[in-house]
Amino acid sequence: MNKTKPLKVLHVVGAMNRAGTETMLMNIYRNINRNKIQFDYISYSQNEAHYDQEIERLGGRIIRLAKTYSVKEIYTAIKKYGPYDVVHAHTLFNCGIANLAAQLAGVKIRISHAHTTLDTNQSFVRTIYKGIMRKLINITSTKLLACSNGAGRYLFGEKELVKTRYSYYPNVIDYTKFLEPPLKEVKKFKEEADLKNSFVIGHIGRFMDAKNHLFLIEIMKNILKKQKNITLLLVGDGELRASIEEEVKKFGIEENIKFVGVREDIPTLLHSMDLFVFPSLYEGLGLVLLEAQASGIPCIVSEAIQPEADLNIGLVKQLLLSEGPETWAKTILMNSRNKEGNINRIINGFETEGYSVSNGISNLLAIYQYSTGELNEEEYISGIL
């Protein structure tokens, strides 16, 4: 960059907890040259989130706001903590609020970033709200990004996907830390969790409607009719965890289902699994599915998973949720020994699909720099290819 001061980017998020979008942002933030570009984050949580301390150690700022629909609050924060070269919003239809505030505050580059393909609220009022906010997003945003074309279509509308300001932006993952199994850690975890003699089906995700945990429990009920030495490992937390635990107790299968909460040792947990199951009702992409493939684990996924999430190395099998838990159970048992041991094949899959950290950073910097006038068109195109 030609600037003496770092390029300043304000990311607008719900809270920087351990989830797909937030983990992707951290993969970028840890690896950028923070002397040349700096990130701050607007958070709508008053509680400390998982990544907050790390962000502050790296020189970023957490700006806590209270009103998710307040243009004035974001405008005031931009004026107080800026000036910002870029406002980059990740808050679904609320991206329109963030980018309207940014436009009023004089921020030249305003990005809306789509990360999901659906939300559960289908009420009339919500439908009207989405229509209004989609228009606001498209009016106030100078750049539209999406982790999959399905996510882009949902947030921006079909017509926007053919415009030059729209770009598919592959999620960024540091896949290298998942390639080699941490054998000592895996052995220790399996001993502590009493998994040594068990076939382990895994799922990682927040306990919320979209992740479809009840369907997972139904699958396990069917599996246990055919095979007993199987354990379902559930990683994550959320508002529905208690109700799912109650369902497990009701069916008397507590011994076969392990709830381990939010964990940092995801590579260890993935390499402790024999198969990964992802029966989501909707997903923007599913970053954890990329992590599972990086670990060489066969994955059984629902039709909600976007095609961009499949590295095309033979690890992902898609089933319709309508086929029911019995069919899912049979398919899981049939694919139980299909781990991928060829690391070079996995690496090639990630590099071909553009999911590496280096590729993600160069793409994002090209977008930021071209938009701010620091790159010409030829330099921009070379940066994103």
VMD Tcl script that draws the C-alpha trace (Angstrom):
set ca {
  {0.00 0.00 0.00}
  {1.04 3.57 -0.59}
  {-0.47 4.87 2.60}
  {1.72 5.59 5.61}
  {-1.22 4.91 7.92}
  {-2.80 1.45 7.96}
  {-6.02 0.88 6.06}
  {-8.78 0.81 8.70}
  {-11.64 -1.66 8.38}
  {-14.67 -1.83 10.66}
  {-16.34 -5.24 10.73}
  {-19.94 -5.31 11.95}
  {-20.80 -8.62 13.63}
  {-23.20 -9.93 16.27}
  {-20.43 -11.00 18.64}
  {-16.99 -12.51 18.03}
  {-17.80 -15.93 19.43}
  {-16.49 -19.22 18.01}
  {-18.69 -19.71 14.93}
  {-18.14 -19.98 11.19}
  {-18.10 -16.32 10.15}
  {-16.21 -15.19 13.23}
  {-13.61 -17.95 12.90}
  {-13.09 -17.00 9.25}
  {-12.51 -13.36 10.26}
  {-9.97 -14.48 12.86}
  {-8.17 -16.65 10.31}
  {-7.71 -13.49 8.26}
  {-6.92 -11.15 11.15}
  {-4.20 -13.38 12.60}
  {-2.38 -13.54 9.29}
  {-2.64 -10.06 7.77}
  {0.13 -7.47 8.08}
  {-1.43 -5.42 10.85}
  {1.02 -2.57 10.24}
  {-0.69 -2.07 6.89}
  {-4.28 -2.98 7.68}
  {-6.18 -2.94 10.95}
  {-9.57 -4.37 11.94}
  {-12.02 -3.07 14.52}
  {-15.29 -4.85 15.35}
  {-18.75 -3.64 16.26}
  {-20.35 -6.18 18.61}
  {-23.97 -6.21 19.78}
  {-23.18 -8.32 22.84}
  {-22.44 -6.69 26.18}
  {-20.68 -9.85 27.32}
  {-17.11 -10.77 26.45}
  {-17.07 -13.03 23.40}
  {-14.64 -15.86 22.76}
  {-12.26 -13.96 20.46}
  {-12.45 -10.50 22.13}
  {-9.25 -10.73 24.16}
  {-7.25 -12.07 21.22}
  {-8.52 -9.25 19.00}
  {-7.42 -6.66 21.54}
  {-4.01 -8.33 21.91}
  {-3.59 -8.06 18.14}
  {-4.39 -4.35 18.21}
  {-8.06 -4.41 17.27}
  {-10.90 -2.72 19.11}
  {-14.24 -4.16 20.23}
  {-16.94 -1.49 20.03}
  {-20.01 -2.57 21.97}
  {-23.39 -1.26 20.82}
  {-26.81 -2.03 22.25}
  {-29.42 -1.30 19.57}
  {-29.15 -3.52 16.51}
  {-31.49 -1.33 14.46}
  {-29.95 2.03 15.37}
  {-28.34 3.88 12.48}
  {-27.40 6.65 14.90}
  {-25.36 4.33 17.20}
  {-23.25 2.98 14.32}
  {-22.86 6.45 12.81}
  {-21.64 7.79 16.16}
  {-19.21 4.87 16.59}
  {-17.76 5.42 13.10}
  {-17.24 9.11 13.81}
  {-15.75 8.43 17.26}
  {-13.36 5.60 16.41}
  {-12.70 6.28 12.71}
  {-12.10 7.48 10.17}
  {-12.58 4.10 8.48}
  {-11.67 3.29 4.90}
  {-14.04 0.30 4.83}
  {-17.15 -0.82 6.71}
  {-17.67 -4.55 6.20}
  {-21.00 -5.85 7.55}
  {-21.81 -9.51 8.31}
  {-25.21 -9.14 10.04}
  {-27.60 -10.56 7.41}
  {-30.41 -8.08 6.63}
  {-29.08 -5.66 9.25}
  {-26.17 -5.03 6.86}
  {-28.42 -2.34 5.43}
  {-28.46 -0.50 8.77}
  {-24.67 -0.63 9.05}
  {-24.04 0.55 5.51}
  {-26.60 3.35 5.68}
  {-24.79 4.64 8.78}
  {-21.44 4.24 7.00}
  {-22.71 6.12 3.95}
  {-23.99 8.99 6.13}
  {-20.60 9.02 7.94}
  {-18.76 9.39 4.63}
  {-17.19 5.91 4.44}
  {-16.46 5.27 0.76}
  {-16.27 1.47 0.82}
  {-19.33 -0.29 2.26}
  {-19.48 -4.08 2.00}
  {-22.40 -6.39 2.76}
  {-21.35 -10.02 3.21}
  {-23.85 -12.90 2.96}
  {-23.20 -15.94 5.16}
  {-26.48 -17.88 5.22}
  {-29.24 -19.06 2.89}
  {-32.29 -18.74 5.16}
  {-33.66 -17.64 8.51}
  {-36.42 -19.36 10.45}
  {-38.79 -16.42 10.83}
  {-41.23 -16.57 7.91}
  {-43.88 -14.23 9.33}
  {-45.58 -11.58 7.19}
  {-43.86 -8.78 9.11}
  {-40.47 -10.46 8.66}
  {-41.10 -10.87 4.92}
  {-41.86 -7.16 4.57}
  {-38.78 -6.32 6.66}
  {-36.54 -8.49 4.47}
  {-37.83 -6.85 1.31}
  {-37.15 -3.37 2.66}
  {-33.73 -4.27 4.04}
  {-32.67 -6.03 0.83}
  {-33.37 -2.80 -1.06}
  {-31.47 -0.80 1.57}
  {-28.49 -3.15 1.30}
  {-28.41 -2.88 -2.47}
  {-28.72 0.93 -2.37}
  {-26.08 1.60 0.31}
  {-23.46 -1.10 -0.41}
  {-20.59 -0.49 -2.81}
  {-19.58 -4.18 -2.79}
  {-21.52 -7.41 -2.22}
  {-19.75 -10.58 -1.07}
  {-21.10 -14.07 -0.35}
  {-19.64 -17.32 0.98}
  {-21.77 -19.16 -1.58}
  {-23.93 -18.10 -4.48}
  {-26.94 -19.47 -2.60}
  {-26.21 -17.12 0.29}
  {-25.74 -14.22 -2.13}
  {-29.03 -15.00 -3.87}
  {-30.86 -15.07 -0.53}
  {-29.54 -11.77 0.83}
  {-29.15 -9.65 -2.30}
  {-31.57 -11.16 -4.81}
  {-30.95 -13.02 -8.07}
  {-30.43 -9.90 -10.19}
  {-27.46 -8.71 -8.11}
  {-25.43 -11.87 -8.74}
  {-24.67 -10.87 -12.33}
  {-23.53 -7.34 -11.47}
  {-19.85 -6.43 -11.29}
  {-20.01 -5.35 -7.65}
  {-21.00 -8.90 -6.58}
  {-18.28 -11.47 -5.82}
  {-18.27 -15.01 -4.50}
  {-15.74 -14.96 -1.66}
  {-14.60 -18.43 -0.50}
  {-14.48 -18.84 3.27}
  {-10.96 -18.72 4.64}
  {-9.65 -21.68 6.59}
  {-6.19 -22.49 7.93}
  {-6.56 -26.07 6.75}
  {-2.93 -27.02 7.49}
  {-3.58 -27.40 11.22}
  {-6.17 -30.12 10.52}
  {-4.13 -32.31 8.16}
  {-2.01 -34.28 10.62}
  {-3.76 -36.05 13.52}
  {-2.43 -34.92 16.93}
  {-2.07 -38.53 18.08}
  {-1.25 -37.92 21.75}
  {-4.09 -35.45 22.19}
  {-6.54 -37.73 20.39}
  {-5.56 -40.69 22.56}
  {-5.93 -38.61 25.73}
  {-9.31 -37.22 24.70}
  {-10.66 -40.65 23.78}
  {-9.56 -42.04 27.11}
  {-11.11 -39.15 29.05}
  {-14.36 -39.33 27.08}
  {-14.47 -43.13 27.18}
  {-14.40 -43.42 23.39}
  {-11.54 -45.89 22.93}
  {-13.74 -48.79 21.83}
  {-16.46 -46.81 20.16}
  {-17.19 -45.73 16.60}
  {-17.53 -41.94 16.85}
  {-20.03 -39.90 14.84}
  {-19.36 -36.19 15.23}
  {-21.19 -32.90 14.89}
  {-19.92 -29.40 15.60}
  {-22.36 -26.51 15.75}
  {-24.39 -24.18 17.89}
  {-27.50 -25.68 19.46}
  {-30.06 -23.81 17.37}
  {-32.91 -24.76 15.04}
  {-30.79 -24.52 11.89}
  {-28.39 -27.26 13.00}
  {-31.22 -29.81 13.38}
  {-29.96 -31.61 16.51}
  {-33.30 -33.38 17.04}
  {-32.84 -35.12 13.70}
  {-29.37 -36.21 14.84}
  {-30.93 -37.82 17.92}
  {-33.46 -39.63 15.71}
  {-30.60 -40.89 13.54}
  {-28.81 -42.22 16.63}
  {-31.95 -44.04 17.80}
  {-31.99 -45.88 14.47}
  {-28.26 -46.59 14.47}
  {-28.36 -48.05 17.97}
  {-30.96 -50.59 16.85}
  {-28.30 -52.04 14.54}
  {-25.03 -51.36 16.36}
  {-24.37 -50.56 20.01}
  {-20.73 -49.47 20.21}
  {-21.38 -46.09 18.59}
  {-21.14 -42.65 20.18}
  {-22.45 -39.32 18.94}
  {-20.06 -36.51 19.89}
  {-21.80 -33.11 20.05}
  {-19.49 -30.09 20.16}
  {-20.95 -26.66 20.86}
  {-23.43 -24.83 23.04}
  {-26.54 -22.73 22.61}
  {-30.09 -22.04 23.64}
  {-31.42 -25.47 22.63}
  {-28.78 -27.58 24.37}
  {-30.86 -28.22 27.51}
  {-33.88 -29.38 25.51}
  {-31.71 -31.72 23.41}
  {-30.20 -33.18 26.58}
  {-33.74 -33.80 27.84}
  {-34.61 -35.64 24.63}
  {-31.54 -37.84 25.02}
  {-32.56 -38.74 28.59}
  {-36.14 -39.41 27.50}
  {-34.92 -42.00 24.98}
  {-32.46 -43.51 27.47}
  {-29.40 -43.14 25.22}
  {-27.24 -40.93 27.46}
  {-24.35 -43.39 27.38}
  {-24.10 -43.09 23.60}
  {-24.18 -39.29 23.31}
  {-21.45 -37.00 24.61}
  {-22.00 -33.25 25.06}
  {-18.60 -31.55 25.31}
  {-19.55 -27.87 24.94}
  {-17.50 -25.20 23.19}
  {-13.91 -26.34 22.68}
  {-10.73 -24.85 21.25}
  {-9.08 -28.18 20.35}
  {-11.17 -28.73 17.20}
  {-8.41 -30.60 15.29}
  {-8.19 -33.09 18.17}
  {-11.95 -33.56 18.26}
  {-12.25 -33.99 14.49}
  {-9.48 -36.58 14.41}
  {-11.30 -38.41 17.23}
  {-14.30 -38.82 14.91}
  {-14.82 -41.56 12.36}
  {-17.56 -39.74 10.48}
  {-19.06 -36.24 10.47}
  {-22.81 -35.61 10.18}
  {-24.27 -32.25 9.19}
  {-28.09 -32.38 8.78}
  {-28.62 -28.61 8.74}
  {-31.94 -27.06 7.76}
  {-30.02 -24.18 6.17}
  {-26.39 -23.06 5.85}
  {-24.50 -20.29 4.11}
  {-21.61 -22.66 3.55}
  {-20.60 -24.59 6.68}
  {-17.02 -23.75 7.62}
  {-16.78 -26.74 9.95}
  {-17.48 -29.00 6.97}
  {-14.27 -27.71 5.39}
  {-12.43 -28.46 8.65}
  {-13.84 -31.99 8.65}
  {-12.65 -32.58 5.07}
  {-9.23 -31.16 5.99}
  {-9.12 -33.87 8.66}
  {-9.94 -36.55 6.07}
  {-13.29 -37.48 7.61}
  {-16.22 -38.74 5.51}
  {-19.18 -36.37 5.81}
  {-22.91 -37.04 5.44}
  {-24.73 -33.75 4.84}
  {-28.21 -32.46 4.06}
  {-29.39 -30.77 0.87}
  {-29.02 -27.42 2.68}
  {-25.24 -27.60 2.36}
  {-24.04 -25.40 -0.49}
  {-22.14 -27.11 -3.34}
  {-19.17 -24.77 -2.79}
  {-18.50 -26.57 0.53}
  {-17.61 -29.84 -1.21}
  {-13.89 -30.04 -2.06}
  {-14.68 -32.77 -4.60}
  {-12.27 -35.26 -3.07}
  {-14.90 -37.91 -2.36}
  {-15.55 -37.14 1.30}
  {-19.00 -35.51 1.09}
  {-22.21 -37.45 0.52}
  {-25.48 -35.52 0.39}
  {-28.84 -36.88 1.53}
  {-32.30 -35.33 1.57}
  {-33.71 -34.73 5.04}
  {-37.01 -36.08 3.70}
  {-35.38 -39.51 3.31}
  {-35.69 -39.78 7.07}
  {-33.46 -40.83 9.97}
  {-33.52 -44.55 9.11}
  {-31.99 -43.96 5.66}
  {-29.47 -41.57 7.20}
  {-28.55 -44.22 9.77}
  {-27.99 -46.88 7.07}
  {-25.88 -44.48 4.99}
  {-23.73 -43.56 7.98}
  {-23.01 -47.21 8.73}
  {-22.19 -47.88 5.05}
  {-19.68 -44.98 4.94}
  {-18.08 -45.67 8.29}
  {-14.64 -46.69 7.00}
  {-13.98 -44.19 4.26}
  {-11.41 -41.81 5.77}
  {-9.06 -40.05 3.34}
  {-5.41 -40.66 4.19}
  {-3.82 -38.91 1.22}
  {-2.88 -35.47 2.57}
  {-1.71 -34.21 -0.83}
  {-5.16 -34.92 -2.25}
  {-6.75 -32.85 0.53}
  {-4.28 -29.99 0.02}
  {-4.97 -29.98 -3.69}
  {-8.70 -29.78 -3.00}
  {-8.31 -26.70 -0.80}
  {-5.94 -24.90 -3.14}
  {-8.05 -25.66 -6.21}
  {-11.21 -24.34 -4.55}
  {-9.46 -21.21 -3.21}
  {-10.08 -21.79 0.50}
  {-6.53 -21.19 1.76}
  {-5.71 -18.30 4.11}
  {-3.19 -16.81 1.67}
  {-5.72 -16.85 -1.16}
  {-8.44 -15.38 1.07}
  {-6.24 -12.55 2.30}
  {-4.99 -11.62 -1.16}
  {-8.58 -11.61 -2.46}
  {-9.85 -9.43 0.37}
  {-6.96 -6.98 0.21}
  {-7.45 -6.68 -3.55}
  {-11.12 -5.86 -2.97}
  {-10.31 -3.28 -0.29}
  {-7.42 -1.68 -2.17}
  {-9.13 -1.58 -5.56}
  {-12.22 -0.04 -3.98}
  {-10.14 2.64 -2.25}
  {-8.25 3.44 -5.45}
  {-4.92 1.95 -4.38}
  {-4.95 -0.69 -7.11}
  {-5.76 -0.22 -10.77}
  {-8.00 -2.71 -12.57}
  {-5.13 -4.85 -13.83}
  {-3.58 -5.10 -10.34}
  {-7.01 -5.91 -8.85}
  {-7.69 -8.72 -11.30}
  {-4.26 -10.25 -10.69}
  {-4.88 -10.03 -6.95}
  {-8.12 -11.99 -6.99}
  {-7.03 -14.68 -9.44}
}
mol new
graphics top color blue
foreach p $ca { graphics top sphere $p radius 0.5 }
foreach p [lrange $ca 0 end-1] q [lrange $ca 1 end] { graphics top cylinder $p $q radius 0.2 }
display resetview
